[in-house]
Amino acid sequence: MPVIWLKYIRFLIRQKFITKTRHTFDNALRALPATQHELIWRSYADWAKSIDCVDVSKHILERYVAFNPDAREEYIDFLLEIGDNNEAALELIKVTIA
């Protein structure tokens, strides 16, 4: 089942439909059982890092970190890439405390 979602999402990504793609990722996460979420989240995070809307990207990656705390360092790298050093420092503190 996630294969169908991912194929449709890839189609939307090629069409450059940011809002429609984001909504479809969210719909896939709602429709699929939690055991299959990792397949969707990995693609969702990669896509979020590739779009030009920083606020949307940050929001998606924050949600991904909530789902997969091991991705926090990846989120910190993203924050450093976009120049959000303050937020990166706060996230780094969370890593060192945990």
C-alpha positions as YAML, in Angstrom:
chain: A
units: angstrom
residues:
- id: 1
  name: MET
  ca: [0.00, 0.00, 0.00]
- id: 2
  name: PRO
  ca: [2.73, 2.57, 0.72]
- id: 3
  name: VAL
  ca: [4.10, 1.97, -2.77]
- id: 4
  name: ILE
  ca: [0.98, 3.47, -4.32]
- id: 5
  name: TRP
  ca: [1.22, 6.51, -2.05]
- id: 6
  name: LEU
  ca: [4.92, 6.97, -2.83]
- id: 7
  name: LYS
  ca: [4.39, 6.71, -6.59]
- id: 8
  name: TYR
  ca: [1.64, 9.33, -6.45]
- id: 9
  name: ILE
  ca: [3.80, 11.55, -4.27]
- id: 10
  name: ARG
  ca: [6.72, 11.26, -6.71]
- id: 11
  name: PHE
  ca: [4.34, 12.34, -9.48]
- id: 12
  name: LEU
  ca: [3.30, 15.39, -7.44]
- id: 13
  name: ILE
  ca: [6.91, 16.26, -6.66]
- id: 14
  name: ARG
  ca: [7.74, 16.25, -10.38]
- id: 15
  name: GLN
  ca: [4.78, 18.58, -10.94]
- id: 16
  name: LYS
  ca: [6.16, 20.93, -8.24]
- id: 17
  name: PHE
  ca: [2.85, 20.99, -6.33]
- id: 18
  name: ILE
  ca: [4.17, 21.85, -2.86]
- id: 19
  name: THR
  ca: [0.88, 22.16, -0.99]
- id: 20
  name: LYS
  ca: [-0.73, 19.20, -2.72]
- id: 21
  name: THR
  ca: [2.38, 17.10, -2.08]
- id: 22
  name: ARG
  ca: [2.45, 18.05, 1.60]
- id: 23
  name: HIS
  ca: [-1.24, 17.22, 2.00]
- id: 24
  name: THR
  ca: [-0.73, 13.89, 0.25]
- id: 25
  name: PHE
  ca: [2.17, 12.97, 2.54]
- id: 26
  name: ASP
  ca: [-0.05, 13.81, 5.52]
- id: 27
  name: ASN
  ca: [-2.94, 11.78, 4.08]
- id: 28
  name: ALA
  ca: [-0.62, 8.82, 3.55]
- id: 29
  name: LEU
  ca: [0.50, 9.00, 7.17]
- id: 30
  name: ARG
  ca: [-3.12, 9.07, 8.32]
- id: 31
  name: ALA
  ca: [-4.17, 6.19, 6.05]
- id: 32
  name: LEU
  ca: [-1.30, 3.80, 6.66]
- id: 33
  name: PRO
  ca: [-0.66, 1.81, 9.82]
- id: 34
  name: ALA
  ca: [2.12, 3.10, 12.07]
- id: 35
  name: THR
  ca: [4.33, 0.16, 11.10]
- id: 36
  name: GLN
  ca: [4.61, 1.60, 7.58]
- id: 37
  name: HIS
  ca: [5.15, 5.24, 8.55]
- id: 38
  name: GLU
  ca: [8.93, 5.06, 8.34]
- id: 39
  name: LEU
  ca: [8.70, 4.46, 4.58]
- id: 40
  name: ILE
  ca: [6.67, 7.63, 4.15]
- id: 41
  name: TRP
  ca: [8.58, 9.75, 6.69]
- id: 42
  name: ARG
  ca: [11.95, 9.11, 5.05]
- id: 43
  name: SER
  ca: [10.64, 10.42, 1.70]
- id: 44
  name: TYR
  ca: [8.78, 13.25, 3.42]
- id: 45
  name: ALA
  ca: [11.93, 14.44, 5.22]
- id: 46
  name: ASP
  ca: [14.04, 14.26, 2.07]
- id: 47
  name: TRP
  ca: [11.43, 16.20, 0.12]
- id: 48
  name: ALA
  ca: [11.10, 18.80, 2.91]
- id: 49
  name: LYS
  ca: [14.82, 19.52, 2.74]
- id: 50
  name: SER
  ca: [14.61, 20.03, -1.02]
- id: 51
  name: ILE
  ca: [11.82, 22.64, -1.18]
- id: 52
  name: ASP
  ca: [12.41, 26.38, -1.03]
- id: 53
  name: CYS
  ca: [9.91, 27.10, 1.74]
- id: 54
  name: VAL
  ca: [12.00, 27.11, 4.92]
- id: 55
  name: ASP
  ca: [9.08, 27.44, 7.35]
- id: 56
  name: VAL
  ca: [7.29, 24.43, 5.86]
- id: 57
  name: SER
  ca: [10.53, 22.45, 5.80]
- id: 58
  name: LYS
  ca: [11.23, 23.18, 9.45]
- id: 59
  name: HIS
  ca: [7.71, 22.22, 10.47]
- id: 60
  name: ILE
  ca: [7.89, 18.91, 8.61]
- id: 61
  name: LEU
  ca: [11.31, 18.06, 9.99]
- id: 62
  name: GLU
  ca: [10.21, 18.92, 13.54]
- id: 63
  name: ARG
  ca: [7.37, 16.43, 13.11]
- id: 64
  name: TYR
  ca: [9.81, 13.87, 11.73]
- id: 65
  name: VAL
  ca: [12.04, 14.28, 14.79]
- id: 66
  name: ALA
  ca: [9.00, 13.74, 17.01]
- id: 67
  name: PHE
  ca: [8.35, 10.49, 15.13]
- id: 68
  name: ASN
  ca: [12.01, 9.45, 14.96]
- id: 69
  name: PRO
  ca: [14.18, 11.10, 17.65]
- id: 70
  name: ASP
  ca: [17.29, 9.59, 16.05]
- id: 71
  name: ALA
  ca: [16.81, 12.10, 13.20]
- id: 72
  name: ARG
  ca: [17.53, 15.09, 15.48]
- id: 73
  name: GLU
  ca: [21.12, 15.40, 14.25]
- id: 74
  name: GLU
  ca: [19.89, 15.44, 10.65]
- id: 75
  name: TYR
  ca: [17.52, 18.25, 11.67]
- id: 76
  name: ILE
  ca: [20.41, 20.15, 13.27]
- id: 77
  name: ASP
  ca: [22.40, 19.85, 10.04]
- id: 78
  name: PHE
  ca: [19.43, 21.24, 8.11]
- id: 79
  name: LEU
  ca: [19.11, 24.17, 10.52]
- id: 80
  name: LEU
  ca: [22.79, 24.97, 10.10]
- id: 81
  name: GLU
  ca: [22.46, 24.81, 6.32]
- id: 82
  name: ILE
  ca: [19.66, 27.38, 6.33]
- id: 83
  name: GLY
  ca: [21.52, 29.59, 8.81]
- id: 84
  name: ASP
  ca: [19.20, 29.12, 11.80]
- id: 85
  name: ASN
  ca: [22.04, 28.82, 14.28]
- id: 86
  name: ASN
  ca: [19.97, 29.66, 17.36]
- id: 87
  name: GLU
  ca: [17.48, 26.88, 16.72]
- id: 88
  name: ALA
  ca: [20.35, 24.51, 15.87]
- id: 89
  name: ALA
  ca: [21.97, 25.31, 19.23]
- id: 90
  name: LEU
  ca: [18.71, 24.62, 21.07]
- id: 91
  name: GLU
  ca: [18.35, 21.28, 19.28]
- id: 92
  name: LEU
  ca: [21.98, 20.44, 20.03]
- id: 93
  name: ILE
  ca: [21.28, 21.00, 23.72]
- id: 94
  name: LYS
  ca: [18.44, 18.48, 23.47]
- id: 95
  name: VAL
  ca: [20.87, 15.96, 21.97]
- id: 96
  name: THR
  ca: [23.44, 16.42, 24.71]
- id: 97
  name: ILE
  ca: [20.85, 16.20, 27.50]
- id: 98
  name: ALA
  ca: [19.30, 13.00, 26.18]
...
